[in-house]
Amino acid sequence: MAYMENNPTYHAVKIRGMLKDVIKHCREDIDKVSEPKAQAIFETTAEVLTGLMTAYNHYEMEVEESMRQGGFVS
């Protein structure tokens, strides 16, 4: 367990999963409410978090590539 706690990729994967869950929840809620401002904020939240999730994906790919090459991520 100590290894996982020190592994940034472990945490990145967990956070990316949580972001995915919130994105899904926001998109589902858009159809559940009729108030346009609420729909807009839920959609905006989903879009912003999607961008953030993409950043986490890029980070994970960078780490994996660095490990394949035997290096470290700076």
mmCIF file of the N, C-alpha and C atoms, coordinates in Angstrom:
data_MODEL
# 
_entry.id   MODEL 
# 
loop_
_atom_site.group_PDB 
_atom_site.id 
_atom_site.type_symbol 
_atom_site.label_atom_id 
_atom_site.label_alt_id 
_atom_site.label_comp_id 
_atom_site.label_asym_id 
_atom_site.label_entity_id 
_atom_site.label_seq_id 
_atom_site.pdbx_PDB_ins_code 
_atom_site.Cartn_x 
_atom_site.Cartn_y 
_atom_site.Cartn_z 
_atom_site.occupancy 
_atom_site.B_iso_or_equiv 
_atom_site.pdbx_formal_charge 
_atom_site.auth_seq_id 
_atom_site.auth_comp_id 
_atom_site.auth_asym_id 
_atom_site.auth_atom_id 
_atom_site.pdbx_PDB_model_num 
ATOM 1   N N  . MET A 1 1  ? 0.822   -1.196 0.000   1.00 0.00 ? 1  MET A N  1 
ATOM 2   C CA . MET A 1 1  ? 0.000   0.000  0.000   1.00 0.00 ? 1  MET A CA 1 
ATOM 3   C C  . MET A 1 1  ? 0.863   1.256  0.000   1.00 0.00 ? 1  MET A C  1 
ATOM 4   N N  . ALA A 1 2  ? 1.982   1.246  0.713   1.00 0.00 ? 2  ALA A N  1 
ATOM 5   C CA . ALA A 1 2  ? 2.856   2.419  0.763   1.00 0.00 ? 2  ALA A CA 1 
ATOM 6   C C  . ALA A 1 2  ? 3.355   2.773  -0.631  1.00 0.00 ? 2  ALA A C  1 
ATOM 7   N N  . TYR A 1 3  ? 3.644   1.765  -1.454  1.00 0.00 ? 3  TYR A N  1 
ATOM 8   C CA . TYR A 1 3  ? 4.095   2.017  -2.821  1.00 0.00 ? 3  TYR A CA 1 
ATOM 9   C C  . TYR A 1 3  ? 3.034   2.788  -3.588  1.00 0.00 ? 3  TYR A C  1 
ATOM 10  N N  . MET A 1 4  ? 1.794   2.378  -3.489  1.00 0.00 ? 4  MET A N  1 
ATOM 11  C CA . MET A 1 4  ? 0.718   3.027  -4.221  1.00 0.00 ? 4  MET A CA 1 
ATOM 12  C C  . MET A 1 4  ? 0.528   4.461  -3.737  1.00 0.00 ? 4  MET A C  1 
ATOM 13  N N  . GLU A 1 5  ? 0.656   4.687  -2.444  1.00 0.00 ? 5  GLU A N  1 
ATOM 14  C CA . GLU A 1 5  ? 0.482   6.030  -1.895  1.00 0.00 ? 5  GLU A CA 1 
ATOM 15  C C  . GLU A 1 5  ? 1.537   6.992  -2.430  1.00 0.00 ? 5  GLU A C  1 
ATOM 16  N N  . ASN A 1 6  ? 2.718   6.478  -2.763  1.00 0.00 ? 6  ASN A N  1 
ATOM 17  C CA . ASN A 1 6  ? 3.800   7.309  -3.280  1.00 0.00 ? 6  ASN A CA 1 
ATOM 18  C C  . ASN A 1 6  ? 3.812   7.401  -4.798  1.00 0.00 ? 6  ASN A C  1 
ATOM 19  N N  . ASN A 1 7  ? 2.953   6.654  -5.454  1.00 0.00 ? 7  ASN A N  1 
ATOM 20  C CA . ASN A 1 7  ? 2.932   6.586  -6.910  1.00 0.00 ? 7  ASN A CA 1 
ATOM 21  C C  . ASN A 1 7  ? 1.960   7.630  -7.474  1.00 0.00 ? 7  ASN A C  1 
ATOM 22  N N  . PRO A 1 8  ? 2.470   8.670  -8.143  1.00 0.00 ? 8  PRO A N  1 
ATOM 23  C CA . PRO A 1 8  ? 1.575   9.705  -8.654  1.00 0.00 ? 8  PRO A CA 1 
ATOM 24  C C  . PRO A 1 8  ? 0.612   9.181  -9.725  1.00 0.00 ? 8  PRO A C  1 
ATOM 25  N N  . THR A 1 9  ? 1.041   8.186  -10.485 1.00 0.00 ? 9  THR A N  1 
ATOM 26  C CA . THR A 1 9  ? 0.152   7.634  -11.515 1.00 0.00 ? 9  THR A CA 1 
ATOM 27  C C  . THR A 1 9  ? -1.052  6.962  -10.883 1.00 0.00 ? 9  THR A C  1 
ATOM 28  N N  . TYR A 1 10 ? -0.846  6.283  -9.778  1.00 0.00 ? 10 TYR A N  1 
ATOM 29  C CA . TYR A 1 10 ? -1.956  5.655  -9.043  1.00 0.00 ? 10 TYR A CA 1 
ATOM 30  C C  . TYR A 1 10 ? -3.009  6.708  -8.701  1.00 0.00 ? 10 TYR A C  1 
ATOM 31  N N  . HIS A 1 11 ? -2.562  7.831  -8.179  1.00 0.00 ? 11 HIS A N  1 
ATOM 32  C CA . HIS A 1 11 ? -3.485  8.897  -7.799  1.00 0.00 ? 11 HIS A CA 1 
ATOM 33  C C  . HIS A 1 11 ? -4.124  9.542  -9.024  1.00 0.00 ? 11 HIS A C  1 
ATOM 34  N N  . ALA A 1 12 ? -3.352  9.708  -10.087 1.00 0.00 ? 12 ALA A N  1 
ATOM 35  C CA . ALA A 1 12 ? -3.891  10.295 -11.320 1.00 0.00 ? 12 ALA A CA 1 
ATOM 36  C C  . ALA A 1 12 ? -5.007  9.429  -11.883 1.00 0.00 ? 12 ALA A C  1 
ATOM 37  N N  . VAL A 1 13 ? -4.818  8.131  -11.869 1.00 0.00 ? 13 VAL A N  1 
ATOM 38  C CA . VAL A 1 13 ? -5.843  7.210  -12.366 1.00 0.00 ? 13 VAL A CA 1 
ATOM 39  C C  . VAL A 1 13 ? -7.111  7.313  -11.516 1.00 0.00 ? 13 VAL A C  1 
ATOM 40  N N  . LYS A 1 14 ? -6.942  7.368  -10.209 1.00 0.00 ? 14 LYS A N  1 
ATOM 41  C CA . LYS A 1 14 ? -8.103  7.489  -9.314  1.00 0.00 ? 14 LYS A CA 1 
ATOM 42  C C  . LYS A 1 14 ? -8.846  8.801  -9.554  1.00 0.00 ? 14 LYS A C  1 
ATOM 43  N N  . ILE A 1 15 ? -8.111  9.892  -9.669  1.00 0.00 ? 15 ILE A N  1 
ATOM 44  C CA . ILE A 1 15 ? -8.746  11.202 -9.880  1.00 0.00 ? 15 ILE A CA 1 
ATOM 45  C C  . ILE A 1 15 ? -9.438  11.237 -11.232 1.00 0.00 ? 15 ILE A C  1 
ATOM 46  N N  . ARG A 1 16 ? -8.802  10.690 -12.258 1.00 0.00 ? 16 ARG A N  1 
ATOM 47  C CA . ARG A 1 16 ? -9.419  10.655 -13.579 1.00 0.00 ? 16 ARG A CA 1 
ATOM 48  C C  . ARG A 1 16 ? -10.741 9.886  -13.535 1.00 0.00 ? 16 ARG A C  1 
ATOM 49  N N  . GLY A 1 17 ? -10.776 8.809  -12.782 1.00 0.00 ? 17 GLY A N  1 
ATOM 50  C CA . GLY A 1 17 ? -12.016 8.049  -12.630 1.00 0.00 ? 17 GLY A CA 1 
ATOM 51  C C  . GLY A 1 17 ? -13.109 8.853  -11.944 1.00 0.00 ? 17 GLY A C  1 
ATOM 52  N N  . MET A 1 18 ? -12.714 9.612  -10.925 1.00 0.00 ? 18 MET A N  1 
ATOM 53  C CA . MET A 1 18 ? -13.693 10.457 -10.231 1.00 0.00 ? 18 MET A CA 1 
ATOM 54  C C  . MET A 1 18 ? -14.215 11.551 -11.162 1.00 0.00 ? 18 MET A C  1 
ATOM 55  N N  . LEU A 1 19 ? -13.322 12.137 -11.962 1.00 0.00 ? 19 LEU A N  1 
ATOM 56  C CA . LEU A 1 19 ? -13.748 13.156 -12.923 1.00 0.00 ? 19 LEU A CA 1 
ATOM 57  C C  . LEU A 1 19 ? -14.751 12.573 -13.910 1.00 0.00 ? 19 LEU A C  1 
ATOM 58  N N  . LYS A 1 20 ? -14.455 11.369 -14.382 1.00 0.00 ? 20 LYS A N  1 
ATOM 59  C CA . LYS A 1 20 ? -15.363 10.700 -15.320 1.00 0.00 ? 20 LYS A CA 1 
ATOM 60  C C  . LYS A 1 20 ? -16.751 10.529 -14.703 1.00 0.00 ? 20 LYS A C  1 
ATOM 61  N N  . ASP A 1 21 ? -16.791 10.143 -13.440 1.00 0.00 ? 21 ASP A N  1 
ATOM 62  C CA . ASP A 1 21 ? -18.072 9.969  -12.752 1.00 0.00 ? 21 ASP A CA 1 
ATOM 63  C C  . ASP A 1 21 ? -18.839 11.285 -12.634 1.00 0.00 ? 21 ASP A C  1 
ATOM 64  N N  . VAL A 1 22 ? -18.132 12.369 -12.301 1.00 0.00 ? 22 VAL A N  1 
ATOM 65  C CA . VAL A 1 22 ? -18.799 13.669 -12.162 1.00 0.00 ? 22 VAL A CA 1 
ATOM 66  C C  . VAL A 1 22 ? -19.296 14.156 -13.526 1.00 0.00 ? 22 VAL A C  1 
ATOM 67  N N  . ILE A 1 23 ? -18.506 13.950 -14.565 1.00 0.00 ? 23 ILE A N  1 
ATOM 68  C CA . ILE A 1 23 ? -18.918 14.336 -15.918 1.00 0.00 ? 23 ILE A CA 1 
ATOM 69  C C  . ILE A 1 23 ? -20.209 13.619 -16.288 1.00 0.00 ? 23 ILE A C  1 
ATOM 70  N N  . LYS A 1 24 ? -20.241 12.316 -16.048 1.00 0.00 ? 24 LYS A N  1 
ATOM 71  C CA . LYS A 1 24 ? -21.436 11.521 -16.356 1.00 0.00 ? 24 LYS A CA 1 
ATOM 72  C C  . LYS A 1 24 ? -22.636 12.042 -15.567 1.00 0.00 ? 24 LYS A C  1 
ATOM 73  N N  . HIS A 1 25 ? -22.434 12.322 -14.294 1.00 0.00 ? 25 HIS A N  1 
ATOM 74  C CA . HIS A 1 25 ? -23.512 12.812 -13.440 1.00 0.00 ? 25 HIS A CA 1 
ATOM 75  C C  . HIS A 1 25 ? -24.044 14.154 -13.956 1.00 0.00 ? 25 HIS A C  1 
ATOM 76  N N  . CYS A 1 26 ? -23.144 15.062 -14.299 1.00 0.00 ? 26 CYS A N  1 
ATOM 77  C CA . CYS A 1 26 ? -23.570 16.368 -14.814 1.00 0.00 ? 26 CYS A CA 1 
ATOM 78  C C  . CYS A 1 26 ? -24.380 16.222 -16.100 1.00 0.00 ? 26 CYS A C  1 
ATOM 79  N N  . ARG A 1 27 ? -23.914 15.398 -16.999 1.00 0.00 ? 27 ARG A N  1 
ATOM 80  C CA . ARG A 1 27 ? -24.627 15.216 -18.275 1.00 0.00 ? 27 ARG A CA 1 
ATOM 81  C C  . ARG A 1 27 ? -26.006 14.586 -18.054 1.00 0.00 ? 27 ARG A C  1 
ATOM 82  N N  . GLU A 1 28 ? -26.100 13.660 -17.120 1.00 0.00 ? 28 GLU A N  1 
ATOM 83  C CA . GLU A 1 28 ? -27.409 13.063 -16.811 1.00 0.00 ? 28 GLU A CA 1 
ATOM 84  C C  . GLU A 1 28 ? -28.351 14.097 -16.201 1.00 0.00 ? 28 GLU A C  1 
ATOM 85  N N  . ASP A 1 29 ? -27.825 14.971 -15.354 1.00 0.00 ? 29 ASP A N  1 
ATOM 86  C CA . ASP A 1 29 ? -28.657 15.968 -14.684 1.00 0.00 ? 29 ASP A CA 1 
ATOM 87  C C  . ASP A 1 29 ? -29.194 17.026 -15.642 1.00 0.00 ? 29 ASP A C  1 
ATOM 88  N N  . ILE A 1 30 ? -28.517 17.254 -16.747 1.00 0.00 ? 30 ILE A N  1 
ATOM 89  C CA . ILE A 1 30 ? -28.998 18.231 -17.730 1.00 0.00 ? 30 ILE A CA 1 
ATOM 90  C C  . ILE A 1 30 ? -30.415 17.879 -18.177 1.00 0.00 ? 30 ILE A C  1 
ATOM 91  N N  . ASP A 1 31 ? -30.663 16.604 -18.374 1.00 0.00 ? 31 ASP A N  1 
ATOM 92  C CA . ASP A 1 31 ? -31.984 16.157 -18.825 1.00 0.00 ? 31 ASP A CA 1 
ATOM 93  C C  . ASP A 1 31 ? -33.004 16.071 -17.692 1.00 0.00 ? 31 ASP A C  1 
ATOM 94  N N  . LYS A 1 32 ? -32.536 16.135 -16.466 1.00 0.00 ? 32 LYS A N  1 
ATOM 95  C CA . LYS A 1 32 ? -33.438 15.997 -15.323 1.00 0.00 ? 32 LYS A CA 1 
ATOM 96  C C  . LYS A 1 32 ? -34.024 17.324 -14.860 1.00 0.00 ? 32 LYS A C  1 
ATOM 97  N N  . VAL A 1 33 ? -33.406 18.419 -15.262 1.00 0.00 ? 33 VAL A N  1 
ATOM 98  C CA . VAL A 1 33 ? -33.889 19.729 -14.831 1.00 0.00 ? 33 VAL A CA 1 
ATOM 99  C C  . VAL A 1 33 ? -34.349 20.526 -16.053 1.00 0.00 ? 33 VAL A C  1 
ATOM 100 N N  . SER A 1 34 ? -35.267 21.442 -15.825 1.00 0.00 ? 34 SER A N  1 
ATOM 101 C CA . SER A 1 34 ? -35.779 22.233 -16.942 1.00 0.00 ? 34 SER A CA 1 
ATOM 102 C C  . SER A 1 34 ? -35.277 23.674 -16.905 1.00 0.00 ? 34 SER A C  1 
ATOM 103 N N  . GLU A 1 35 ? -34.604 24.050 -15.832 1.00 0.00 ? 35 GLU A N  1 
ATOM 104 C CA . GLU A 1 35 ? -34.142 25.427 -15.694 1.00 0.00 ? 35 GLU A CA 1 
ATOM 105 C C  . GLU A 1 35 ? -32.881 25.643 -16.539 1.00 0.00 ? 35 GLU A C  1 
ATOM 106 N N  . PRO A 1 36 ? -32.933 26.555 -17.516 1.00 0.00 ? 36 PRO A N  1 
ATOM 107 C CA . PRO A 1 36 ? -31.812 26.743 -18.453 1.00 0.00 ? 36 PRO A CA 1 
ATOM 108 C C  . PRO A 1 36 ? -30.476 27.084 -17.787 1.00 0.00 ? 36 PRO A C  1 
ATOM 109 N N  . LYS A 1 37 ? -30.482 27.881 -16.729 1.00 0.00 ? 37 LYS A N  1 
ATOM 110 C CA . LYS A 1 37 ? -29.221 28.233 -16.079 1.00 0.00 ? 37 LYS A CA 1 
ATOM 111 C C  . LYS A 1 37 ? -28.582 27.011 -15.428 1.00 0.00 ? 37 LYS A C  1 
ATOM 112 N N  . ALA A 1 38 ? -29.395 26.159 -14.840 1.00 0.00 ? 38 ALA A N  1 
ATOM 113 C CA . ALA A 1 38 ? -28.869 24.921 -14.249 1.00 0.00 ? 38 ALA A CA 1 
ATOM 114 C C  . ALA A 1 38 ? -28.316 24.015 -15.341 1.00 0.00 ? 38 ALA A C  1 
ATOM 115 N N  . GLN A 1 39 ? -29.042 23.880 -16.440 1.00 0.00 ? 39 GLN A N  1 
ATOM 116 C CA . GLN A 1 39 ? -28.560 23.063 -17.545 1.00 0.00 ? 39 GLN A CA 1 
ATOM 117 C C  . GLN A 1 39 ? -27.224 23.592 -18.065 1.00 0.00 ? 39 GLN A C  1 
ATOM 118 N N  . ALA A 1 40 ? -27.120 24.920 -18.173 1.00 0.00 ? 40 ALA A N  1 
ATOM 119 C CA . ALA A 1 40 ? -25.894 25.530 -18.690 1.00 0.00 ? 40 ALA A CA 1 
ATOM 120 C C  . ALA A 1 40 ? -24.711 25.284 -17.751 1.00 0.00 ? 40 ALA A C  1 
ATOM 121 N N  . ILE A 1 41 ? -24.935 25.430 -16.457 1.00 0.00 ? 41 ILE A N  1 
ATOM 122 C CA . ILE A 1 41 ? -23.822 25.230 -15.520 1.00 0.00 ? 41 ILE A CA 1 
ATOM 123 C C  . ILE A 1 41 ? -23.405 23.759 -15.468 1.00 0.00 ? 41 ILE A C  1 
ATOM 124 N N  . PHE A 1 42 ? -24.368 22.837 -15.594 1.00 0.00 ? 42 PHE A N  1 
ATOM 125 C CA . PHE A 1 42 ? -24.027 21.412 -15.619 1.00 0.00 ? 42 PHE A CA 1 
ATOM 126 C C  . PHE A 1 42 ? -23.223 21.090 -16.883 1.00 0.00 ? 42 PHE A C  1 
ATOM 127 N N  . GLU A 1 43 ? -23.644 21.654 -18.015 1.00 0.00 ? 43 GLU A N  1 
ATOM 128 C CA . GLU A 1 43 ? -22.925 21.418 -19.271 1.00 0.00 ? 43 GLU A CA 1 
ATOM 129 C C  . GLU A 1 43 ? -21.524 22.020 -19.212 1.00 0.00 ? 43 GLU A C  1 
ATOM 130 N N  . THR A 1 44 ? -21.425 23.232 -18.685 1.00 0.00 ? 44 THR A N  1 
ATOM 131 C CA . THR A 1 44 ? -20.117 23.881 -18.558 1.00 0.00 ? 44 THR A CA 1 
ATOM 132 C C  . THR A 1 44 ? -19.203 23.078 -17.649 1.00 0.00 ? 44 THR A C  1 
ATOM 133 N N  . THR A 1 45 ? -19.750 22.587 -16.553 1.00 0.00 ? 45 THR A N  1 
ATOM 134 C CA . THR A 1 45 ? -18.964 21.765 -15.633 1.00 0.00 ? 45 THR A CA 1 
ATOM 135 C C  . THR A 1 45 ? -18.444 20.520 -16.342 1.00 0.00 ? 45 THR A C  1 
ATOM 136 N N  . ALA A 1 46 ? -19.309 19.855 -17.088 1.00 0.00 ? 46 ALA A N  1 
ATOM 137 C CA . ALA A 1 46 ? -18.901 18.650 -17.816 1.00 0.00 ? 46 ALA A CA 1 
ATOM 138 C C  . ALA A 1 46 ? -17.798 18.962 -18.818 1.00 0.00 ? 46 ALA A C  1 
ATOM 139 N N  . GLU A 1 47 ? -17.925 20.088 -19.522 1.00 0.00 ? 47 GLU A N  1 
ATOM 140 C CA . GLU A 1 47 ? -16.915 20.446 -20.526 1.00 0.00 ? 47 GLU A CA 1 
ATOM 141 C C  . GLU A 1 47 ? -15.571 20.778 -19.882 1.00 0.00 ? 47 GLU A C  1 
ATOM 142 N N  . VAL A 1 48 ? -15.588 21.539 -18.810 1.00 0.00 ? 48 VAL A N  1 
ATOM 143 C CA . VAL A 1 48 ? -14.345 21.907 -18.125 1.00 0.00 ? 48 VAL A CA 1 
ATOM 144 C C  . VAL A 1 48 ? -13.667 20.661 -17.558 1.00 0.00 ? 48 VAL A C  1 
ATOM 145 N N  . LEU A 1 49 ? -14.449 19.796 -16.941 1.00 0.00 ? 49 LEU A N  1 
ATOM 146 C CA . LEU A 1 49 ? -13.872 18.576 -16.370 1.00 0.00 ? 49 LEU A CA 1 
ATOM 147 C C  . LEU A 1 49 ? -13.364 17.638 -17.456 1.00 0.00 ? 49 LEU A C  1 
ATOM 148 N N  . THR A 1 50 ? -13.999 17.645 -18.627 1.00 0.00 ? 50 THR A N  1 
ATOM 149 C CA . THR A 1 50 ? -13.517 16.832 -19.741 1.00 0.00 ? 50 THR A CA 1 
ATOM 150 C C  . THR A 1 50 ? -12.130 17.297 -20.163 1.00 0.00 ? 50 THR A C  1 
ATOM 151 N N  . GLY A 1 51 ? -11.922 18.612 -20.198 1.00 0.00 ? 51 GLY A N  1 
ATOM 152 C CA . GLY A 1 51 ? -10.598 19.144 -20.509 1.00 0.00 ? 51 GLY A CA 1 
ATOM 153 C C  . GLY A 1 51 ? -9.576  18.746 -19.464 1.00 0.00 ? 51 GLY A C  1 
ATOM 154 N N  . LEU A 1 52 ? -9.966  18.797 -18.220 1.00 0.00 ? 52 LEU A N  1 
ATOM 155 C CA . LEU A 1 52 ? -9.075  18.406 -17.134 1.00 0.00 ? 52 LEU A CA 1 
ATOM 156 C C  . LEU A 1 52 ? -8.755  16.913 -17.212 1.00 0.00 ? 52 LEU A C  1 
ATOM 157 N N  . MET A 1 53 ? -9.747  16.104 -17.544 1.00 0.00 ? 53 MET A N  1 
ATOM 158 C CA . MET A 1 53 ? -9.531  14.671 -17.674 1.00 0.00 ? 53 MET A CA 1 
ATOM 159 C C  . MET A 1 53 ? -8.549  14.388 -18.821 1.00 0.00 ? 53 MET A C  1 
ATOM 160 N N  . THR A 1 54 ? -8.640  15.166 -19.884 1.00 0.00 ? 54 THR A N  1 
ATOM 161 C CA . THR A 1 54 ? -7.693  15.030 -20.994 1.00 0.00 ? 54 THR A CA 1 
ATOM 162 C C  . THR A 1 54 ? -6.271  15.316 -20.525 1.00 0.00 ? 54 THR A C  1 
ATOM 163 N N  . ALA A 1 55 ? -6.106  16.320 -19.669 1.00 0.00 ? 55 ALA A N  1 
ATOM 164 C CA . ALA A 1 55 ? -4.785  16.627 -19.121 1.00 0.00 ? 55 ALA A CA 1 
ATOM 165 C C  . ALA A 1 55 ? -4.255  15.440 -18.317 1.00 0.00 ? 55 ALA A C  1 
ATOM 166 N N  . TYR A 1 56 ? -5.109  14.803 -17.541 1.00 0.00 ? 56 TYR A N  1 
ATOM 167 C CA . TYR A 1 56 ? -4.693  13.617 -16.782 1.00 0.00 ? 56 TYR A CA 1 
ATOM 168 C C  . TYR A 1 56 ? -4.313  12.480 -17.729 1.00 0.00 ? 56 TYR A C  1 
ATOM 169 N N  . ASN A 1 57 ? -5.064  12.303 -18.804 1.00 0.00 ? 57 ASN A N  1 
ATOM 170 C CA . ASN A 1 57 ? -4.731  11.269 -19.792 1.00 0.00 ? 57 ASN A CA 1 
ATOM 171 C C  . ASN A 1 57 ? -3.347  11.529 -20.376 1.00 0.00 ? 57 ASN A C  1 
ATOM 172 N N  . HIS A 1 58 ? -3.067  12.778 -20.727 1.00 0.00 ? 58 HIS A N  1 
ATOM 173 C CA . HIS A 1 58 ? -1.764  13.116 -21.297 1.00 0.00 ? 58 HIS A CA 1 
ATOM 174 C C  . HIS A 1 58 ? -0.650  12.853 -20.293 1.00 0.00 ? 58 HIS A C  1 
ATOM 175 N N  . TYR A 1 59 ? -0.887  13.201 -19.048 1.00 0.00 ? 59 TYR A N  1 
ATOM 176 C CA . TYR A 1 59 ? 0.107   12.948 -18.001 1.00 0.00 ? 59 TYR A CA 1 
ATOM 177 C C  . TYR A 1 59 ? 0.410   11.448 -17.908 1.00 0.00 ? 59 TYR A C  1 
ATOM 178 N N  . GLU A 1 60 ? -0.642  10.641 -17.877 1.00 0.00 ? 60 GLU A N  1 
ATOM 179 C CA . GLU A 1 60 ? -0.447  9.193  -17.762 1.00 0.00 ? 60 GLU A CA 1 
ATOM 180 C C  . GLU A 1 60 ? 0.313   8.641  -18.968 1.00 0.00 ? 60 GLU A C  1 
ATOM 181 N N  . MET A 1 61 ? 0.008   9.113  -20.160 1.00 0.00 ? 61 MET A N  1 
ATOM 182 C CA . MET A 1 61 ? 0.710   8.658  -21.364 1.00 0.00 ? 61 MET A CA 1 
ATOM 183 C C  . MET A 1 61 ? 2.179   9.063  -21.308 1.00 0.00 ? 61 MET A C  1 
ATOM 184 N N  . GLU A 1 62 ? 2.459   10.268 -20.810 1.00 0.00 ? 62 GLU A N  1 
ATOM 185 C CA . GLU A 1 62 ? 3.832   10.739 -20.676 1.00 0.00 ? 62 GLU A CA 1 
ATOM 186 C C  . GLU A 1 62 ? 4.611   9.860  -19.701 1.00 0.00 ? 62 GLU A C  1 
ATOM 187 N N  . VAL A 1 63 ? 3.994   9.517  -18.595 1.00 0.00 ? 63 VAL A N  1 
ATOM 188 C CA . VAL A 1 63 ? 4.642   8.660  -17.604 1.00 0.00 ? 63 VAL A CA 1 
ATOM 189 C C  . VAL A 1 63 ? 4.911   7.281  -18.203 1.00 0.00 ? 63 VAL A C  1 
ATOM 190 N N  . GLU A 1 64 ? 3.919   6.722  -18.900 1.00 0.00 ? 64 GLU A N  1 
ATOM 191 C CA . GLU A 1 64 ? 4.088   5.395  -19.495 1.00 0.00 ? 64 GLU A CA 1 
ATOM 192 C C  . GLU A 1 64 ? 5.204   5.399  -20.535 1.00 0.00 ? 64 GLU A C  1 
ATOM 193 N N  . GLU A 1 65 ? 5.228   6.427  -21.371 1.00 0.00 ? 65 GLU A N  1 
ATOM 194 C CA . GLU A 1 65 ? 6.272   6.531  -22.393 1.00 0.00 ? 65 GLU A CA 1 
ATOM 195 C C  . GLU A 1 65 ? 7.645   6.668  -21.751 1.00 0.00 ? 65 GLU A C  1 
ATOM 196 N N  . SER A 1 66 ? 7.742   7.459  -20.719 1.00 0.00 ? 66 SER A N  1 
ATOM 197 C CA . SER A 1 66 ? 9.010   7.642  -20.012 1.00 0.00 ? 66 SER A CA 1 
ATOM 198 C C  . SER A 1 66 ? 9.481   6.322  -19.410 1.00 0.00 ? 66 SER A C  1 
ATOM 199 N N  . MET A 1 67 ? 8.563   5.559  -18.859 1.00 0.00 ? 67 MET A N  1 
ATOM 200 C CA . MET A 1 67 ? 8.923   4.276  -18.252 1.00 0.00 ? 67 MET A CA 1 
ATOM 201 C C  . MET A 1 67 ? 9.383   3.294  -19.328 1.00 0.00 ? 67 MET A C  1 
ATOM 202 N N  . ARG A 1 68 ? 8.754   3.317  -20.497 1.00 0.00 ? 68 ARG A N  1 
ATOM 203 C CA . ARG A 1 68 ? 9.168   2.423  -21.601 1.00 0.00 ? 68 ARG A CA 1 
ATOM 204 C C  . ARG A 1 68 ? 10.585  2.749  -22.043 1.00 0.00 ? 68 ARG A C  1 
ATOM 205 N N  . GLN A 1 69 ? 10.925  4.033  -21.977 1.00 0.00 ? 69 GLN A N  1 
ATOM 206 C CA . GLN A 1 69 ? 12.250  4.467  -22.417 1.00 0.00 ? 69 GLN A CA 1 
ATOM 207 C C  . GLN A 1 69 ? 13.276  4.378  -21.292 1.00 0.00 ? 69 GLN A C  1 
ATOM 208 N N  . GLY A 1 70 ? 12.803  3.973  -20.105 1.00 0.00 ? 70 GLY A N  1 
ATOM 209 C CA . GLY A 1 70 ? 13.713  3.815  -18.975 1.00 0.00 ? 70 GLY A CA 1 
ATOM 210 C C  . GLY A 1 70 ? 14.068  5.108  -18.273 1.00 0.00 ? 70 GLY A C  1 
ATOM 211 N N  . GLY A 1 71 ? 13.286  6.138  -18.526 1.00 0.00 ? 71 GLY A N  1 
ATOM 212 C CA . GLY A 1 71 ? 13.580  7.434  -17.933 1.00 0.00 ? 71 GLY A CA 1 
ATOM 213 C C  . GLY A 1 71 ? 12.577  7.792  -16.857 1.00 0.00 ? 71 GLY A C  1 
ATOM 214 N N  . PHE A 1 72 ? 12.622  9.025  -16.462 1.00 0.00 ? 72 PHE A N  1 
ATOM 215 C CA . PHE A 1 72 ? 11.731  9.546  -15.439 1.00 0.00 ? 72 PHE A CA 1 
ATOM 216 C C  . PHE A 1 72 ? 11.021  10.769 -15.992 1.00 0.00 ? 72 PHE A C  1 
ATOM 217 N N  . VAL A 1 73 ? 9.841   11.028 -15.484 1.00 0.00 ? 73 VAL A N  1 
ATOM 218 C CA . VAL A 1 73 ? 9.090   12.214 -15.883 1.00 0.00 ? 73 VAL A CA 1 
ATOM 219 C C  . VAL A 1 73 ? 9.628   13.398 -15.108 1.00 0.00 ? 73 VAL A C  1 
ATOM 220 N N  . SER A 1 74 ? 9.875   14.465 -15.806 1.00 0.00 ? 74 SER A N  1 
ATOM 221 C CA . SER A 1 74 ? 10.377  15.661 -15.119 1.00 0.00 ? 74 SER A CA 1 
ATOM 222 C C  . SER A 1 74 ? 9.262   16.642 -14.849 1.00 0.00 ? 74 SER A C  1 
# 
